[in-house]
Amino acid sequence: MPHAVKRKSTAPLATIDAAIHSFRGERVILDADLAKIYGVATKVLNQAVKRNRENSRPIFFSSSI
């Protein structure tokens, strides 16, 4: 029988909503805010994004990464 995966609770919607900024008419979440939501260091988040670039939809990540 497979082991149950223990997951962290999801971030409250108010936290996510507060992290969304408007920039040039686009809604964005800064990498530092997204890292805080996921509970990881910003550097670790950016490394994961770079490693999984081909699996990510381009709308989610800026070209500055």
HUQUI-V736086 format. One record per pair of residues at least 12 apart in sequence whose C-alpha atoms are under 6 Angstrom apart, sorted by the first residue. I is the first residue (numbers start at 0). J is the second residue. Records with the same first field share a line. If there is no record, write none. Layout:
BEGIN
I: J + J
END
This chain:
BEGIN
18: 32
END
